[in-house]
Amino acid sequence: MKFSELIGKEVYCEGLRVGKITDVLLDGEEWKITHFEIELKKEAAFEILGVKSAFKNVLAISAVGPASKAITKDSGLDLQVARGQLRIYLRPP
């Protein structure tokens, strides 16, 4: 899969539509994906962080887990963490 194919994919966590991937962040030394920049949906931002509006955030790649479990048939990405834990994988860009 190419990096460009990840841009625009919807991100889900336990059925909650979290947001859409807007960028892929790499570690320049190890050439590994470290984070996804995502546009959080308003409902997800409120449920996860208590914020009342949509905004961009950075999601650690460790929340995704193995690609074989994370990539769904409907062009989405299912996170392998519980909703209650999701806030520890997010940080401001």
N, C-alpha and C positions, 0 to 999 in steps of 0.2 A: 504494500500500500504506500502511496506517495503522501508526503506531507500535505500537499494541496487537496487531497481527497478528504482529509480530516476537517478542513475549514468548512464551516457551515453545518456540520453534523450536530444533531440535537443530543444533549446529555441528560440522562435520566438517573434517578436514584430511588429505588423502591417504588417505581411507578410515578414519582413526581418528576415533571418536566422541569429540570433545573435551568437550562439555558442552551445556548448555541456556541460552539467553538469559533472564535474569531481569529486566533493566532496560535502558533506552536512555538514554544520557547526551548532552545537548545543550550546545553552546557558546551561552551566553545572548546574546552580542553578534551573532553571525553567523547564529544559528538553524540550525545544522548539526549533524547527528549526529557526535559525535567518538569515542565508545566504546560498546561493549556490555558490560554487567555479565553475566558468565556463571558458572554453577555448573559448575566443572570436574569431570569424572568421575574417580574414583579412579585408573583405569588411565592416563588422559591426564595427570593431575597427576604421576604417578610417571614416565612416559616423558618428558614435556617438562621438568618442573622438579625431578624427583628427590624429590618430596614423597609420603609414603605414605598420604595421606587426601584425600578430596574437599574442596573449599573454593571460595569465591567469588573471582573475579578480574575485572579489567577488561581488555578486548581492544580495541586501537586499530582504528578503522574502516578504516584503510589496509590491514589484513590481508585484508579482505573482497574488495576489487576491485569491478569493475562488477557491478551487480545482474543483468544478463543472463547472466553466467557463474556467479554465486554462488548464486542461489536455485534449488533443485532441485525436481523434481516431488513428491518425498515430504516436503514441508514442512520441509526442512532448508536449511542454509546451508553451502556449500562454500567454505572459505577458499582464497584464491589465492596462498598462500605455502607453502613447503616445511615439513615437520615440524620439521626442524632449525633453521629460522628463527623458528618460532612463539614461542619464549620472549622474543624482543625486542619482540614486540607485546603482551605481557602485563605487567601491573603490579598491585600490591596496590590494593584499593579505598580 
